[in-house]
Amino acid sequence: MFVQNGIVRTGIAAELARHVETHGPITIGLAGAGQMGTDLIVQAALMPGVRIGAVVELNAQIAVDAALMAGHVREDIVTVGSASAIDRAIETGRFAITDDYRAMCAAGHIDVVIDATGSPNIGTLVSLEAIRNGKHVVLLSVEADITIGRYLKQEARAAGVVLTGAAGDEPAATVELIGFAQALGFEIVCAGKAKNNAFKPDAIPDEFEEEARARNMNPRMLVEFVDGSKTMVEMTALANATGLVPDVPGMHGPHADRDVLAQVLCTKEDGGILSRSGVVDFTLGKGVAPGVFCIVKPRHPRVMERMIDLKVGPGPCFALIRPYHLTSLEVPLSAARAVLHGTPDMEVLDHPVAECTAVAKRDLAPGQTLGRIGEYDYRGHAMGWRDARDSFALPLGLAERARVVKPVAKGERLTYDNCVPDEQLIVTQIRRRLDQADAQYLAA
């Protein structure tokens, strides 16, 4: 029995304590020390049984500042350049910083790698290198997951390691609710998230610099949330992990508050706005953000009677709501479960059902090279995978550094016809191979 501050440890806390007794703490290699990475460094320092062994960051001072914030002593924070040096640092209880992701992934004492770069291309490179070195991978970069996650899953399975989405992020938090509802035998009508900030599809970083500073965020990252790209990315990831589909391109996104959510995001037959059951969507209403939800329908009148009696709602559909998600703070739990159980918290299906495409935020002219998600050129837009494929829509994860070859008006979709993705990027090369395999699959 393990006791902490007079309270018996239970669940995964007890499992971690047992693991430490036998194997020592689970050691994490982290790629990226930005906002999410800094949160992870601080959180891991507070968790018994888990530690950050090494961080990959091109700007070493950012990683140093994060380690100091987490309580590490400056003398114990070392900058190294090789896998063996990382291992020596871990062996002596120090905190290693490197600019070489290959060295971190090759270090023998690293059990699991968390990608917190936010870049589809860099996230792909880090994940593949970790898998080649037999490390489990927690993919906090949802953009990489929705673009080439199927390939990464195949590589991870072939190597005998786990590739998982991150606990605490909305997709994995929603998957938890869906699994709970499925275990109880409910029909899954709709699942998704509540948008946690304003929705301004044409938002640009210049408009949000002050708010970003106040929230200690990069303006580009804030805009990725405000313009809806992050919601579209996350709901695409949820769709491709569960089989839920966008009911309409861009989803409905109603202003449905908590008390009416289940009466709005249900089928038209039950008085709602959905054309079918089994969809993914989001709400702009009050009382749910920053949480996630799963709209369910009982299959028996007795169960419906009990749900109404328990004040879950008036029926016939009910909203199961998790009113929070702890983003980067929960992520180490995915790393722990990968090591302890060899299981993912969330993984992509073998074949997609949704695609996150790109829509122009402004008029784009031939010859332009596109910037990053959350900047000035485009935003994310979720839709059905087959519809996206049939319309030659450009996946959002391939838009960065793509070259415009035909005029694109504001509000129009980026396609392979009007934009050419950067063929030098590994994520582009892998996605092309996936698309070719899909063509053969569809033709069979």
C-alpha distance (Angstrom), angle and dihedral (degrees) to the residues before:
residue distance angle dihedral
M1 . . .
F2 3.79 . .
V3 3.80 119.7 .
Q4 3.80 128.2 -168.4
N5 3.81 120.1 -173.5
G6 3.78 89.7 -18.0
I7 3.81 93.7 -52.6
V8 3.79 121.3 110.7
R9 3.79 111.9 -120.8
T10 3.78 114.2 -121.7
G11 3.78 138.2 -176.4
I12 3.77 117.5 -0.4
A13 3.82 91.3 -6.2
A14 3.80 89.3 63.2
E15 3.80 91.0 44.3
L16 3.80 90.7 53.4
A17 3.80 90.7 49.7
R18 3.81 90.9 53.0
H19 3.81 90.5 47.0
V20 3.81 91.4 53.0
E21 3.80 91.2 52.9
T22 3.80 91.4 55.0
H23 3.79 106.0 28.3
G24 3.80 108.4 10.1
P25 3.81 123.9 -116.8
I26 3.78 122.6 -28.5
T27 3.79 105.4 -101.9
I28 3.79 119.5 -143.4
G29 3.77 129.6 -158.9
L30 3.80 110.7 -153.6
A31 3.80 127.2 -157.3
G32 3.79 110.7 -156.5
A33 3.80 131.9 19.7
G34 3.80 100.0 -153.5
Q35 3.79 122.4 118.6
M36 3.81 94.9 -53.7
G37 3.79 93.5 38.8
T38 3.80 92.1 51.1
D39 3.80 89.9 51.0
L40 3.80 89.5 51.5
I41 3.80 93.3 49.8
V42 3.80 91.8 51.1
Q43 3.80 94.6 43.0
A44 3.81 95.0 48.1
A45 3.81 89.8 53.4
L46 3.81 88.6 59.6
M47 3.81 96.6 48.3
P48 3.81 121.6 90.1
G49 3.79 111.4 -132.0
V50 3.81 97.3 21.0
R51 3.80 131.8 84.4
I52 3.78 140.2 169.7
G53 3.80 107.1 -120.8
A54 3.79 99.8 178.6
V55 3.79 140.4 1.9
V56 3.80 126.9 -154.2
E57 3.80 110.4 -147.0
L58 3.81 130.2 148.9
N59 3.80 90.1 -151.1
A60 3.79 99.3 57.6
Q61 3.80 93.8 -172.2
I62 3.80 91.2 63.7
A63 3.78 89.5 56.4
V64 3.82 91.5 45.0
D65 3.80 90.9 51.9
A66 3.80 90.9 49.3
A67 3.81 92.1 49.8
L68 3.80 91.2 49.3
M69 3.80 90.1 49.0
A70 3.81 88.2 53.2
G71 3.81 90.6 55.4
H72 3.79 101.6 -100.1
V73 3.80 115.1 146.6
R74 3.81 113.9 -114.7
E75 3.81 92.2 -125.6
D76 3.81 89.5 58.0
I77 3.81 94.1 53.7
V78 3.80 109.4 90.4
T79 3.79 134.0 180.0
V80 3.80 112.1 -139.1
G81 3.78 138.6 172.8
S82 3.80 108.7 -155.9
A83 3.78 141.6 53.3
S84 3.80 91.9 -116.2
A85 3.80 91.0 52.5
I86 3.80 90.1 50.9
D87 3.80 89.9 51.5
R88 3.82 91.6 49.8
A89 3.79 90.5 50.4
I90 3.80 91.9 50.9
E91 3.80 91.8 46.7
T92 3.80 90.2 55.7
G93 3.80 94.5 45.6
R94 3.79 96.4 -106.4
F95 3.80 131.4 137.9
A96 3.81 112.7 -115.6
I97 3.81 125.4 -150.7
T98 3.80 122.3 -170.8
D99 3.78 139.0 166.0
D100 3.82 92.0 -146.2
Y101 3.80 115.3 85.8
R102 3.80 89.9 -172.7
A103 3.79 90.9 60.6
M104 3.79 92.4 50.1
C105 3.79 93.1 48.0
A106 3.81 91.1 49.3
A107 3.81 95.4 49.7
G108 3.79 109.3 115.7
H109 3.79 96.5 -142.6
I110 3.81 94.3 56.2
D111 3.82 109.9 99.7
V112 3.78 101.1 179.7
V113 3.81 136.8 10.3
I114 3.80 124.2 -140.5
D115 3.79 116.9 -159.3
A116 3.81 110.1 -149.7
T117 3.80 97.8 158.2
G118 3.81 97.0 110.0
S119 3.80 89.7 -143.6
P120 3.82 119.3 116.5
N121 3.80 91.8 -150.3
I122 3.81 98.7 43.6
G123 3.79 90.5 41.3
T124 3.79 89.0 54.9
L125 3.80 92.9 49.9
V126 3.80 93.1 48.4
S127 3.80 93.4 45.7
L128 3.80 94.6 49.3
E129 3.80 92.3 48.3
A130 3.80 91.3 49.1
I131 3.80 91.4 49.5
R132 3.82 91.6 48.7
N133 3.80 87.6 55.4
G134 3.80 93.8 49.7
K135 3.80 96.7 -106.2
H136 3.77 126.5 142.7
V137 3.81 113.1 -119.5
V138 3.79 130.7 -143.0
L139 3.79 107.2 -163.2
L140 3.79 108.0 -151.8
S141 3.80 87.3 164.3
V142 3.80 98.8 89.0
E143 3.80 88.7 179.0
A144 3.79 89.8 67.3
D145 3.80 91.6 44.6
I146 3.82 94.5 56.2
T147 3.80 92.5 44.9
I148 3.81 104.8 46.3
G149 3.81 104.9 -8.3
R150 3.81 92.2 125.8
Y151 3.79 90.9 59.8
L152 3.80 92.6 48.0
K153 3.81 89.9 49.9
Q154 3.79 91.0 52.5
E155 3.80 91.4 49.7
A156 3.80 92.0 47.3
R157 3.79 93.1 50.0
A158 3.80 91.3 48.5
A159 3.81 89.1 52.4
G160 3.81 93.4 46.4
V161 3.80 95.2 -117.3
V162 3.80 135.3 116.4
L163 3.79 125.6 -104.6
T164 3.79 110.4 -169.4
G165 3.76 142.4 171.1
A166 3.78 115.2 -118.2
A167 3.79 124.9 -89.9
G168 3.78 112.2 -125.7
D169 3.77 95.0 32.9
E170 3.81 111.6 109.8
P171 3.83 97.5 -107.9
A172 3.80 94.9 54.9
A173 3.81 92.2 40.1
T174 3.81 89.2 53.7
V175 3.81 91.7 47.3
E176 3.82 87.4 58.3
L177 3.82 90.3 56.7
I178 3.80 92.6 45.1
G179 3.80 91.8 51.7
F180 3.80 90.4 49.8
A181 3.81 91.5 50.1
Q182 3.80 93.4 45.9
A183 3.80 91.1 50.5
L184 3.81 88.4 56.6
G185 3.79 91.0 50.5
F186 3.81 97.8 -113.3
E187 3.79 122.1 152.8
I188 3.81 108.2 -113.0
V189 3.79 105.1 -131.7
C190 3.81 100.5 169.5
A191 3.79 138.6 -18.2
G192 3.76 134.7 -172.6
K193 3.76 146.8 100.1
A194 3.77 142.3 -67.9
K195 3.78 113.8 -115.9
N196 3.78 107.6 -115.2
N197 3.81 99.4 -153.8
A198 3.78 143.7 24.7
F199 3.81 118.3 -51.6
K200 3.80 111.4 -131.8
P201 3.82 109.7 155.0
D202 3.83 94.6 -166.1
A203 3.83 95.4 46.6
I204 3.82 117.3 143.0
P205 3.83 130.3 -167.8
D206 3.83 94.7 -108.5
E207 3.81 89.8 66.9
F208 3.79 94.7 53.1
E209 3.82 105.7 40.9
E210 3.81 93.8 108.5
E211 3.81 94.4 47.7
A212 3.80 90.5 45.2
R213 3.82 91.2 53.5
A214 3.80 90.8 49.0
R215 3.80 90.5 51.6
N216 3.82 94.2 41.9
M217 3.81 90.5 -118.0
N218 3.77 137.5 132.3
P219 3.86 107.5 -104.9
R220 3.81 90.3 -131.3
M221 3.79 91.3 54.7
L222 3.80 91.4 48.1
V223 3.80 90.8 51.0
E224 3.79 90.3 50.6
F225 3.80 85.4 64.6
V226 3.81 97.5 39.7
D227 3.82 97.3 49.1
G228 3.80 90.0 52.1
S229 3.81 96.8 -112.7
K230 3.79 94.0 120.2
T231 3.80 92.3 49.2
M232 3.81 90.8 50.0
V233 3.81 91.3 47.5
E234 3.79 93.6 48.2
M235 3.79 95.0 46.4
T236 3.81 90.4 47.9
A237 3.81 88.3 53.6
L238 3.80 90.4 49.1
A239 3.80 90.7 49.5
N240 3.79 93.1 50.1
A241 3.80 91.8 49.0
T242 3.81 95.7 49.3
G243 3.80 111.5 21.5
L244 3.80 93.2 -113.0
V245 3.81 110.4 139.9
P246 3.81 137.2 -151.4
D247 3.80 106.2 -100.1
V248 3.82 90.9 -147.7
P249 3.82 132.0 4.9
G250 3.79 107.6 -78.0
M251 3.83 89.8 14.0
H252 3.81 122.2 -110.0
G253 3.83 100.6 -85.7
P254 3.83 95.3 -171.0
H255 3.81 125.2 -170.3
A256 3.80 89.6 -112.8
D257 3.80 114.4 157.1
R258 3.78 122.4 -146.7
D259 3.81 96.2 -95.5
V260 3.83 94.0 54.3
L261 3.80 100.8 29.9
A262 3.83 94.6 106.4
Q263 3.80 91.6 47.9
V264 3.82 92.6 52.4
L265 3.80 104.0 38.1
C266 3.79 94.0 51.8
T267 3.79 131.7 91.6
K268 3.79 123.2 -69.7
E269 3.79 86.9 -115.6
D270 3.82 87.9 63.9
G271 3.81 94.1 42.7
G272 3.80 99.6 -91.4
I273 3.80 137.4 109.4
L274 3.81 102.8 -103.3
S275 3.78 122.1 107.4
R276 3.80 90.9 -151.8
S277 3.78 144.3 4.9
G278 3.81 122.8 -102.2
V279 3.79 101.1 53.5
V280 3.79 139.8 139.1
D281 3.80 121.1 -130.6
F282 3.81 145.3 139.9
T283 3.78 138.3 -129.3
L284 3.78 132.7 -135.3
G285 3.79 91.2 -164.5
K286 3.78 129.0 113.5
G287 3.78 130.6 -95.9
V288 3.79 100.3 34.6
A289 3.82 104.9 69.4
P290 2.95 131.0 124.9
G291 3.76 84.6 27.5
V292 3.78 140.0 78.7
F293 3.79 132.1 -123.7
C294 3.78 145.3 -156.5
I295 3.81 119.3 -157.6
V296 3.80 109.8 -148.8
K297 3.79 137.2 -177.2
P298 3.81 120.9 -152.6
R299 3.81 116.2 -129.1
H300 3.81 96.3 -144.5
P301 3.83 132.2 51.0
R302 3.82 91.6 -131.2
V303 3.79 90.7 58.1
M304 3.80 90.8 46.4
E305 3.81 89.1 51.5
R306 3.79 90.6 53.0
M307 3.82 93.2 47.4
I308 3.80 90.2 52.8
D309 3.82 91.1 45.7
L310 3.82 89.7 52.0
K311 3.82 89.7 55.2
V312 3.82 94.5 -116.3
G313 3.79 89.4 134.6
P314 3.81 144.5 -64.0
G315 3.82 95.3 -81.9
P316 2.92 159.5 -172.6
C317 3.83 80.9 146.6
F318 3.79 125.3 26.5
A319 3.80 134.4 -158.1
L320 3.80 117.6 -129.8
I321 3.78 104.0 -162.7
R322 3.77 132.4 -169.0
P323 3.83 98.8 -164.1
Y324 3.79 96.4 -155.8
H325 3.77 144.7 36.2
L326 3.77 119.8 -165.4
T327 3.81 97.1 -154.0
S328 3.80 110.2 -166.5
L329 3.80 93.8 8.6
E330 3.81 92.7 69.1
V331 3.79 96.7 41.7
P332 3.84 95.9 92.4
L333 3.81 87.4 63.5
S334 3.81 89.5 64.5
A335 3.79 88.5 51.9
A336 3.80 90.0 49.5
R337 3.81 94.5 49.1
A338 3.79 91.2 48.2
V339 3.81 89.7 56.1
L340 3.80 98.3 36.8
H341 3.81 99.3 42.0
G342 3.79 106.8 11.7
T343 3.80 89.5 -127.2
P344 3.82 132.9 123.7
D345 3.78 123.9 -126.8
M346 3.79 88.3 -144.6
E347 3.78 133.8 -0.1
V348 3.77 135.5 178.3
L349 3.81 121.6 -104.3
D350 3.80 120.0 -111.3
H351 3.81 90.6 -108.7
P352 3.82 124.9 31.0
V353 3.78 127.1 -121.7
A354 3.82 97.7 -173.9
E355 3.79 138.7 38.4
C356 3.78 130.8 -159.7
T357 3.80 105.1 -140.8
A358 3.81 130.2 -178.0
V359 3.81 128.1 -107.5
A360 3.81 123.3 -165.9
K361 3.81 115.8 -107.2
R362 3.79 91.0 -164.7
D363 3.79 138.8 7.7
L364 3.79 109.4 -66.8
A365 3.80 123.6 -155.0
P366 3.81 130.2 -152.6
G367 3.77 112.2 -89.7
Q368 3.81 95.7 34.4
T369 3.79 118.6 128.5
L370 3.79 110.9 -144.1
G371 3.79 123.6 -122.9
R372 3.79 130.2 -141.5
I373 3.78 132.2 -61.2
G374 3.79 109.1 -80.6
E375 3.79 95.1 30.4
Y376 3.82 130.1 94.5
D377 3.78 109.2 -66.8
Y378 3.82 112.6 57.9
R379 3.79 147.0 -5.3
G380 3.79 135.1 -149.2
H381 3.80 123.4 -90.5
A382 3.82 122.8 -174.9
M383 3.80 121.5 -144.8
G384 3.78 142.1 147.3
W385 3.79 114.0 -61.1
R386 3.80 96.4 -129.3
D387 3.81 92.3 48.2
A388 3.80 89.8 49.6
R389 3.77 91.7 48.8
D390 3.81 93.7 46.9
S391 3.82 91.0 51.5
F392 3.85 93.1 46.9
A393 3.82 89.6 -121.1
L394 3.79 114.9 -178.3
P395 3.84 111.8 -121.0
L396 3.79 112.2 -118.5
G397 3.80 90.8 -124.3
L398 3.81 90.4 63.3
A399 3.82 97.3 48.0
E400 3.80 97.8 86.8
R401 3.83 109.7 96.2
A402 3.82 90.9 2.6
R403 3.83 114.7 145.2
V404 3.80 120.7 -126.9
V405 3.84 110.8 -130.2
K406 3.82 100.7 170.8
P407 3.82 130.8 32.5
V408 3.80 113.6 -86.2
A409 3.80 118.9 -164.3
K410 3.78 122.4 -142.6
G411 3.79 108.2 -84.7
E412 3.80 95.0 23.6
R413 3.77 122.4 120.9
L414 3.79 120.6 -107.0
T415 3.81 110.6 -122.4
Y416 3.76 139.3 178.6
D417 3.80 84.7 -104.4
N418 3.82 96.7 60.1
C419 3.82 99.9 28.8
V420 3.79 134.4 41.3
P421 3.82 116.2 -151.4
D422 3.80 119.8 -134.4
E423 3.79 105.5 -90.2
Q424 3.81 91.3 -162.3
L425 3.79 91.7 70.3
I426 3.79 117.1 93.5
V427 3.80 90.5 -140.7
T428 3.82 89.8 58.9
Q429 3.79 92.3 49.3
I430 3.79 93.8 49.2
R431 3.80 93.2 45.4
R432 3.81 90.1 52.8
R433 3.81 89.9 55.2
L434 3.81 90.6 48.9
D435 3.80 91.0 50.2
Q436 3.80 91.2 50.4
A437 3.81 90.6 50.5
D438 3.81 89.8 48.7
A439 3.79 90.7 53.8
Q440 3.80 89.4 55.9
Y441 3.82 90.5 46.0
L442 3.82 92.2 51.9
A443 3.79 92.2 46.3
A444 3.80 93.3 51.7
